Amino acid sequence: MSNQSSDNNKRIAKNTLLLYVRMLFIMAISLFTSRVILNTLGVEDYGIYNVVGGVVAMFGFINGSMSSATQRYITFALGKEDKNRLQKVFSTTLQIHTLIAGIIVLLGETIGLWFLYNIIQIPADRMDAAFWILQCSIMSTVIMIISVPYNADIIAHEKISAFAYISILEVILKLAIVYMLVVFPFDKLILFAFFMLAVQLLIRFCYSIYCNRHFEETKYKHVCDKDLFKEMIEFAGWSMFGNLSAILYGQGLNILLNVFFGPVVNAARAVALQVQNSIQGFVGNFQMAINPQITKTYARGDMSDMHKLMFRSARFSFFLLFFLSLPVLFETNFILTIWLKTVPENTVTFLRIIICTSLIYSLANPLIIANQATGKVKKYQAVCGTILLLILPISYVCLLLGCPAYTVFIVHFIIESVTQVARMIMLRPLIGIRLRDYFQHIYAKVLLVVAVSVFLPSLAYFNMEDNFLRFLSVGTLCVISVSASVYILGLSSNERALVKAKAIAILSKFLKK
């Protein structure tokens, strides 16, 4: 292994560890705050907040597409070690994101208001509160959009510690919001929206201050590089297709469920997504640490290392998510009841299907990052985006035919599986990767681990009464089964040797103490 590869692996490991420490802290507080907020606001108000906020988030596909371009171009310039190019890229992205923020305000105050008063089902006595939620959501989105270039620069530089510390500050502030919701005697829903806006604004300043102190390129300089502007807009334009589909099956389905079933179902979906996001956050942290390296290896032309990083990222992402998800999939009802006490109807079913979809999607991240690294996104996004766009119309037809609410999540699962195959086919000629290698190094190992891991927990789940003892037994068997099957069946011989060596080293240090 080269010194550069060794240093990269150490950097990835360090950054991943920092992100996990952050994640454990954030998850603990987030789960607590979600419970208190749900109980404080009530199921209906909690559903209203999520569906109205979703109207603005629906326009976020414009920003999402540009975020991909920003991350790619900044990381690529760093990989090339071109400081002049890096300065131009950052300043140009800041200009573009400011323009996008203006577009979001325009859309939110026109189409967003029309959606609020004409489409979304909201009780008449909560319309004023819904209006202020919309206004706060628009402003929060504007702040988030302006922050994207700064966040992208931090991740591209792999200064994950700063990202972690600022994120921890954010969640502490949100914990303070919970306290103030209980103390202040105002409309809880409106108060919650304004407090969330204030937190977003403060965190935005933190990112700006850090970047301006540590990175030269973030000190804005007016540039007018028409070629770069055009290149990034074209990249973002095709990325927009994929992001549009993501928004439609995310916030679009949220609105669709509201139209057919009312805000209570939105609350169930919001709770399910909260749990799913907490679990998936662990995977996202690992991917955040490794994604810049995938782009940088491509920029250097080191395709062999790039392929290895992709295979490892996909497998490890899936294994980590599966390790955390399997106990939740078995004991969904028990966990939600302990956490929330009052579980909104449909939440258990929603969560189980959403987690299964997340497992499929965890394998997609390396493919998406590799495609962005090439800069050749036109055909890739057109095909994959078109497939994903089918989720909303198919779901709409299913609901018109009288299908239950969970049907939309089944549709999402099926379409996501089809899209994953399309991603691999589209990427093959761009980076010289063989489908056979992808199936051999990823899917064969993943399927084998899943098949072996579920056997023992299933025996306990179906043969024990629903109580704490079953929860403890199933959880323990899940940990043992997944750990053993991943080590024996999911890792390569080199990876097993590395894990064994690290485990021995940690044990030796512990025994010496």
PEMO-V30914 format. One line per field, one symbol per residue. ss: DSSP state (~ for helix, > for strand, _ for the rest). burial: + if it has 24 or more other C-alpha atoms within 12 Angstrom, else -. A space follows every 10 residues. Layout:
BEGIN
ss: ???
burial: ???
END
This chain:
BEGIN
ss: __~~~~~~~~ ~~~~~~~~~~ ~~~~~~~~~~ ~~~~~~~~~~ ~_~~~~~~~~ ~~~~~~~~__ ~~~~~~~~~~ ~~~~~~~~~~ __~~~~~~~~ ~~~~~~~~~~ ~~~~~~~~~~ ~~~~~~~~__ ___~~~~~~~ ~~~~~~~~~~ ~~~~~~~~~~ ~~~~~~___~ ~~~~~~~~~~ ~~~~~~~~~~ ~~~____~~~ ~~~~~~~~~~ ~~~~~~~~~~ ~~~~_~~~__ _____~~~~~ ~~~~~~~~~~ ~~~~~~~~~~ ~~~~~~~~~~ ~_~~~~~~~~ ~~~~~~~~~~ ~~~~~~~~~~ ~~~~~~~~~~ __~~~~~~~~ ~~~~~~~~~~ ~~~~~~~~~~ _~~~~~~~~~ ______~~~~ ~~~~~~~~~~ ~~__~~~~~~ ~~~~___~~~ ~~~~~~~~~~ ~~~~~~~~~~ ______~~~~ ~~~~~~~~~~ ~~~~~~~~~~ ~___~~~~~~ ~~~~~~~~~~ ~~~~~~~~~~ ~~~____~~~ ~~~~~~~~~~ ~~~~~~~~~~ __~~~~~~~~ ~~~~~~~~~~ ~~_
burial: -------++- ++--++-+++ +++-+++-++ ++++++++++ ++++++++++ ++++++++++ ++++++++++ +++++++++- -----+++++ ++++++++-+ +++++-+++- -++-++---+ ++---++-++ ++++++++++ ++++++++++ ++++++++++ ++++++++++ ++++++++-+ +------+++ ++++++++++ ++++-+++-+ +---+-++-- -------++- -++-++++++ ++++++++++ ++++++++++ ++++++++++ ++++++++++ ++++++++++ +++++++++- --+-++++++ ++++++++++ ++++++++++ ++++++--++ --++++++++ ++++++++++ ++++++++++ ++++++++++ ++++++++++ ++++++--+- ----++++++ ++++++++++ +++++++--+ +++-+--+-- +++-++++++ -+++-+++-+ +--------+ +++++++++- +++-++++++ +--------- ---------- ---
END
